[in-house]
Amino acid sequence: MRWNARAYDSSFGYVSAQGAPLVELLDPQPGERVLDLGCGTGVLSGEIAVRGAYVLGIDGSQAMIETAIAQFPRLDFAVGDGHDFTVAQPFDAVFSNAALHWMSRDPDAVIDSVRDALRPGGRFVAELGGAGNCAALTSAMLTAWREHGLREPELPWFFPSPAEYAVRLERAGFTLRILEHFDRPTPLDECPNGAADWVRMFAGSLLDGVPPATVEPLLRRVNELAAPALRNDAGWMADYVRLRFAAVRH
C-alpha cells in the first residue's frame, strides 16, 4: 500500500484526531517505553511523548516516517514491517491506532511480534477496523468493479470480529482486559468527491490495474452506489466500525 503523507494529514486528519481516547486508555506514564506500531506521521507518538514516555514509532511507509521525523525531530522513528519487527530492549507497552487492519498478510505474526516486543506484564493497547467496517463503501467498490467488467479486487485490509481477535490474542499469550466493538460513523468533511476520495486514499493501489480511461467513470459509479447509504444533507460519511482493546502479556 502506498501512502501520500501530506494528503493523509490534510484530508484524513481524523484518523489521528479520533485516536485521543485510545491514548487515554493507554495512559502512558513518565519513563515508560512505548512502541507506536503503524505510527503514520507521528501525531499520536507526539501525544504519548508529551506524557513523559519514551516513544519509538514504527511504520511500513518510508513517506510517513520521513514526515514524522520532520514533525517530531526529537522522537525516534523507523521503517518497519509489523509482521516481523524486532526491538533491542523490551517495551512497557505497544500502542496502535488504525493500523493493524492494514497488516493483513498474517495477523497472528503481527501479534507474535508485539508479544516479543513487550516485557512480561506489558500491555497491548490498540484500535483497528472491526467486522462490518466500511461495509457500504466496500460493497459499492465491488459492485462498481464488477459492472465495469473488471476482476474483483483483492481488498487490502483485515476487519476481524471481536471473538476472532480475542482468540488470536489469547492464543498468543495475552490476557484481554477490555474489548469494545462499536459503530463510529465519520464525516468525510475534507472529501469533496466523497467515496471516490476515500478510495483514492485508502484503496489507491486497487486502481493500479484499472485502465486509465476507466478510473474516473469507475469512481463516479462508486459514488453513485455509495451515496444512498453514506451521503446526506450534511455531506459524506464513512461507515466505520471499530474494535478497541487492551491486553496484557502473560
Secondary structure as the mmCIF struct_conf table of DSSP 4:
data_model
#
loop_
_struct_conf.conf_type_id
_struct_conf.id
_struct_conf.beg_label_comp_id
_struct_conf.beg_label_asym_id
_struct_conf.beg_label_seq_id
_struct_conf.end_label_comp_id
_struct_conf.end_label_asym_id
_struct_conf.end_label_seq_id
HELX_RH_AL_P HELX_RH_AL_P1 ALA A 5 SER A 11
TURN_TY1_P TURN_TY1_P1 GLY A 13 GLY A 13
HELX_RH_AL_P HELX_RH_AL_P2 TYR A 14 ALA A 17
TURN_TY1_P TURN_TY1_P2 GLN A 18 GLY A 19
HELX_RH_AL_P HELX_RH_AL_P3 ALA A 20 LEU A 26
TURN_TY1_P TURN_TY1_P3 PRO A 30 GLY A 31
STRN STRN1 ARG A 33 LEU A 37
TURN_TY1_P TURN_TY1_P4 GLY A 38 GLY A 38
TURN_TY1_P TURN_TY1_P5 GLY A 40 THR A 41
BEND BEND1 GLY A 42 GLY A 42
HELX_RH_AL_P HELX_RH_AL_P4 VAL A 43 VAL A 50
TURN_TY1_P TURN_TY1_P6 ARG A 51 GLY A 52
STRN STRN2 TYR A 54 ASP A 59
BEND BEND2 GLY A 60 GLY A 60
HELX_RH_AL_P HELX_RH_AL_P5 GLN A 62 GLN A 71
TURN_TY1_P TURN_TY1_P7 PRO A 73 ARG A 74
BEND BEND3 LEU A 75 LEU A 75
STRN STRN3 ASP A 76 VAL A 79
TURN_TY1_P TURN_TY1_P8 GLY A 82 ASP A 84
BEND BEND4 ALA A 88 GLN A 89
STRN STRN4 PHE A 91 ASN A 97
BEND BEND5 ALA A 98 ALA A 98
HELX_RH_3T_P HELX_RH_3T_P1 LEU A 100 TRP A 102
BEND BEND6 ARG A 105 ARG A 105
HELX_RH_AL_P HELX_RH_AL_P6 PRO A 107 ALA A 117
STRN STRN5 LEU A 118 GLY A 129
TURN_TY1_P TURN_TY1_P9 ALA A 131 CYS A 134
HELX_RH_AL_P HELX_RH_AL_P7 ALA A 135 GLU A 147
TURN_TY1_P TURN_TY1_P10 HIS A 148 GLY A 149
HELX_LH_PP_P HELX_LH_PP_P1 LEU A 150 PRO A 153
HELX_RH_AL_P HELX_RH_AL_P8 PRO A 162 ARG A 171
TURN_TY1_P TURN_TY1_P11 ALA A 172 GLY A 173
STRN STRN6 PHE A 174 ASP A 183
STRN STRN7 THR A 186 PRO A 187
TURN_TY1_P TURN_TY1_P12 ASP A 189 GLU A 190
TURN_TY1_P TURN_TY1_P13 PRO A 192 GLY A 194
HELX_RH_AL_P HELX_RH_AL_P9 ALA A 195 PHE A 202
BEND BEND7 ALA A 203 ALA A 203
HELX_RH_3T_P HELX_RH_3T_P2 GLY A 204 LEU A 207
TURN_TY1_P TURN_TY1_P14 ASP A 208 GLY A 209
BEND BEND8 VAL A 210 VAL A 210
HELX_RH_AL_P HELX_RH_AL_P10 PRO A 212 LEU A 230
STRN STRN8 ARG A 231 ASN A 232
TURN_TY1_P TURN_TY1_P15 ASP A 233 ALA A 234
STRN STRN9 GLY A 235 ALA A 238
STRN STRN10 VAL A 241 ARG A 249
#
